[in-house]
Amino acid sequence: MLRRGLAPGLMVSSRPMNIYSSRPVVLCLSGHDPSGGAGLQADIEALLAQGCHAAPAVTALTVQDTVNVSDFRVLDREWVLAQAHAVLADSPVAAIKLGMLGSLEMVDTVVEIIQANPTIPVVCDPVLRAGGGGRLGKDEVGYAIREKLLPLATIATPNLPEARILAELPDGSADECAERLLPACRHLLITGGHGEENEIHNRLYGRGGLRQTSTCQRLPGSYHGSGCTLASALAGRLALGEALGSAVGTALDYTWRTLRDAERLGRGQYVPRRLPLDYCN
């Protein structure tokens, strides 16, 4: 509602003068998943659950369901830059979360955005394959992420298969992959769960010798969007000002609970139930 009559031609909004939300804003540069299990919808839901506001900038469109991805199209560079610049010029962005990029040009586009905003924490989820195994970019995209994006990221969150691709170690252990990748990345969270072990080990590494392992119980089934959920929750915790080590623990715990309560909405993998933290007990 607008009030008139204070001065000729002047209109004053009845809304509070503080135009910025009290919730931290997280810019998400990710792909769109029409199933709603992964990608930008996962980012939005996980960030809302942390008490943050998600600003989603679409990098790619995919054709996928809870079973697998069948096709994708990376957006033009100009469209992605325009989306990101619109958000950054308008809102005080507290963190950036990266998901599917899909092409060398998109890696370069995101690098440009981050370099122009060097003080904003960046969580890089190097999405190279869908949960069903379908590829979301050519092999050289992983190389470009390693060489260009990881040095700019606050933390990268690959699962072990993705870490092996990035490190070019097809059978490497998490420790071996971390040793190869840490010169290019300040912090690295390599998640487990892709083997048959009863306990899942998620390992946090840092250049200064940081080695921290978090163990959780394996849950039955497979999940669509677990990596997106984790990376977005972590970006939200960093946006809220939580220290990195603590933020990793909070995000891992939250993600496990969303998988524990996951739903089977289609014919394929279970979809995490990304409820607010207060409900994930």
C-alpha positions in Angstrom: 0.0 0.0 0.0 1.3 3.5 -0.9 0.5 6.7 0.9 0.2 9.9 -1.2 0.2 13.6 -0.3 3.5 14.1 1.6 4.9 16.2 -1.3 4.1 16.7 -4.9 5.0 13.5 -6.8 6.4 11.7 -3.7 5.1 8.2 -2.8 6.2 6.5 0.4 5.7 2.8 0.9 4.0 1.6 4.1 6.5 -1.3 4.4 9.3 -1.0 7.0 12.2 1.0 5.8 14.7 -1.9 6.4 14.5 -3.4 2.9 16.9 -6.3 3.7 15.8 -9.5 5.2 17.3 -10.6 8.4 18.0 -14.0 6.9 21.4 -14.4 5.1 21.2 -14.6 1.3 23.0 -17.4 -0.4 23.5 -17.2 -4.2 23.1 -20.7 -5.7 24.6 -21.3 -9.2 23.2 -24.8 -10.0 21.2 -26.7 -12.5 17.4 -27.2 -12.5 16.1 -30.7 -11.8 12.4 -31.1 -12.9 12.0 -34.0 -10.4 12.7 -31.6 -7.5 15.0 -34.0 -5.9 18.3 -32.4 -6.6 19.6 -29.1 -8.1 18.2 -25.8 -7.3 15.1 -27.0 -5.5 17.3 -29.0 -3.2 19.4 -25.9 -2.6 16.3 -23.8 -1.8 14.8 -26.3 0.6 18.1 -27.0 2.4 18.8 -23.3 2.8 15.3 -22.5 4.0 15.8 -25.2 6.6 19.0 -23.5 7.9 17.1 -20.1 8.2 18.7 -18.7 5.1 17.3 -17.2 1.9 18.2 -18.9 -1.4 18.8 -16.8 -4.5 18.8 -19.4 -7.3 20.6 -18.6 -10.6 20.1 -21.3 -13.2 23.2 -22.6 -14.9 21.7 -25.6 -16.8 18.4 -27.3 -17.6 18.2 -31.0 -17.2 15.8 -33.8 -18.3 15.9 -36.2 -15.4 13.8 -38.0 -12.9 14.5 -39.9 -9.7 16.0 -42.8 -11.8 18.6 -40.9 -13.9 19.4 -38.0 -16.1 18.7 -38.4 -19.9 19.8 -35.0 -21.2 20.9 -31.5 -20.2 21.5 -28.1 -21.7 23.9 -25.5 -20.3 22.6 -21.9 -20.4 24.3 -19.1 -22.3 27.1 -17.4 -20.4 25.3 -14.0 -20.7 22.2 -15.3 -19.0 24.0 -16.7 -16.0 26.1 -13.6 -15.6 23.0 -11.4 -15.7 21.2 -13.6 -13.1 24.2 -13.5 -10.7 24.9 -9.8 -11.2 21.2 -9.0 -10.5 21.3 -10.8 -7.2 24.8 -9.4 -6.2 23.9 -5.9 -7.0 20.6 -6.1 -5.0 21.3 -8.2 -2.0 24.1 -8.6 0.6 25.1 -12.1 -0.4 26.6 -14.0 2.5 27.7 -17.2 0.7 27.8 -18.7 -2.8 26.9 -22.4 -3.4 28.0 -24.0 -6.7 26.4 -27.1 -8.2 26.1 -28.4 -11.7 28.0 -26.3 -14.3 28.2 -28.8 -17.2 30.6 -27.0 -19.6 34.1 -25.4 -19.7 32.4 -22.1 -20.6 30.2 -22.3 -17.5 33.3 -23.0 -15.3 34.9 -19.8 -16.7 31.7 -17.9 -16.1 31.5 -18.9 -12.5 35.2 -18.2 -12.0 34.6 -14.6 -13.2 31.7 -14.2 -10.7 33.7 -15.4 -7.8 36.8 -13.4 -8.6 34.7 -10.3 -8.7 33.5 -11.1 -5.2 36.5 -12.5 -3.4 35.3 -12.0 0.2 32.2 -14.2 -0.1 32.6 -17.8 1.1 32.2 -20.4 -1.6 31.0 -24.0 -1.3 31.8 -26.0 -4.4 29.8 -29.1 -5.0 31.6 -30.6 -8.1 28.5 -32.2 -9.7 29.9 -34.5 -12.4 27.3 -37.3 -12.4 23.7 -37.7 -11.4 22.7 -40.0 -8.6 21.7 -42.6 -11.2 25.2 -42.4 -12.7 24.4 -40.3 -15.8 27.1 -37.8 -16.8 26.5 -34.1 -16.3 29.5 -32.9 -18.3 32.5 -34.1 -20.2 35.6 -35.3 -18.5 37.4 -32.0 -19.1 34.8 -30.2 -17.0 36.2 -32.0 -13.9 39.7 -30.9 -14.9 38.6 -27.3 -15.3 36.9 -27.4 -11.9 40.1 -28.7 -10.3 42.4 -26.2 -11.9 40.2 -23.1 -11.9 37.4 -23.3 -9.3 38.9 -25.3 -6.4 41.6 -22.7 -5.7 38.8 -20.1 -5.3 36.5 -22.2 -3.1 36.4 -22.1 0.7 35.6 -25.8 0.6 34.7 -28.4 -1.9 32.3 -31.3 -1.1 32.9 -34.2 -3.6 31.8 -37.7 -2.9 34.5 -40.3 -3.3 33.7 -41.1 -7.0 33.8 -37.4 -7.8 37.0 -36.9 -5.8 38.6 -39.7 -7.9 37.6 -38.0 -11.1 39.0 -34.7 -9.9 42.2 -36.2 -8.6 42.5 -38.5 -11.7 42.9 -41.5 -9.4 40.4 -44.1 -10.5 40.9 -46.4 -7.5 42.3 -43.8 -5.1 41.3 -43.7 -1.4 39.9 -40.6 0.2 43.3 -39.8 1.7 45.1 -40.3 -1.6 42.6 -38.1 -3.4 42.9 -35.4 -0.8 46.7 -35.4 -1.0 46.4 -34.8 -4.8 43.7 -32.1 -4.5 44.7 -30.1 -1.4 47.3 -28.0 -3.2 44.5 -26.6 -5.2 41.8 -26.4 -2.5 41.9 -24.9 1.0 39.4 -27.4 2.5 38.0 -30.6 1.2 35.1 -32.7 2.5 35.0 -36.1 0.8 31.8 -38.0 1.6 31.4 -41.7 1.8 28.5 -44.0 1.2 29.2 -45.4 -2.2 30.6 -48.7 -1.0 29.1 -51.5 1.0 30.4 -50.6 4.4 27.9 -50.5 7.3 29.4 -47.2 8.6 29.9 -44.2 6.4 33.0 -42.1 6.8 33.0 -38.5 5.8 36.4 -36.9 5.9 37.3 -33.3 6.2 40.8 -32.2 5.1 42.6 -28.9 5.3 45.9 -27.6 3.9 47.2 -27.0 7.5 47.1 -30.7 8.3 43.4 -30.8 9.3 42.1 -34.3 9.3 38.7 -34.9 10.8 36.5 -37.9 10.2 32.7 -38.1 10.9 31.0 -41.5 11.0 27.4 -42.2 10.6 25.2 -45.2 10.2 24.4 -46.4 6.6 20.8 -46.0 5.7 19.0 -48.4 3.4 18.4 -47.4 -0.2 19.9 -44.8 -2.5 19.2 -41.1 -2.5 18.6 -38.4 -5.1 20.0 -35.0 -4.1 22.0 -35.9 -1.0 25.1 -34.0 -2.3 23.1 -30.9 -3.1 21.5 -31.0 0.3 24.8 -31.3 2.1 26.6 -28.5 0.1 23.6 -26.1 0.5 23.3 -26.8 4.2 27.0 -26.1 4.6 26.8 -22.9 2.6 23.9 -21.9 4.8 25.8 -22.5 8.0 28.8 -20.5 6.7 26.4 -17.7 5.7 25.1 -17.7 9.3 28.6 -17.2 10.6 29.3 -20.7 11.9 33.0 -21.7 11.9 33.9 -24.1 9.1 34.6 -27.2 11.3 31.3 -26.8 13.2 29.4 -25.9 10.0 30.5 -29.2 8.4 29.3 -31.2 11.4 26.0 -29.4 11.5 25.5 -29.9 7.7 26.4 -33.6 7.8 24.0 -34.2 10.7 21.2 -32.4 9.0 21.8 -34.2 5.7 21.7 -37.6 7.5 18.4 -36.8 9.0 16.9 -35.7 5.7 18.0 -39.1 4.3 16.6 -41.0 7.3 13.2 -39.3 6.6 13.4 -39.5 2.8 10.4 -40.3 0.5 10.2 -42.4 -2.6 8.3 -40.0 -4.9 9.1 -41.8 -8.1 10.3 -45.1 -9.5 14.0 -44.5 -8.6 15.9 -43.1 -5.7 14.5 -41.7 -2.5 14.3 -37.9 -2.2 15.6 -36.3 1.0 12.9 -34.7 3.2 14.5 -31.4 3.8 12.6 -30.2 6.9 13.8 -27.3 9.1 16.4 -28.2 11.7 13.8 -28.0 14.5 11.8 -30.8 12.9 14.7 -33.1 12.2 14.9 -34.9 15.5 
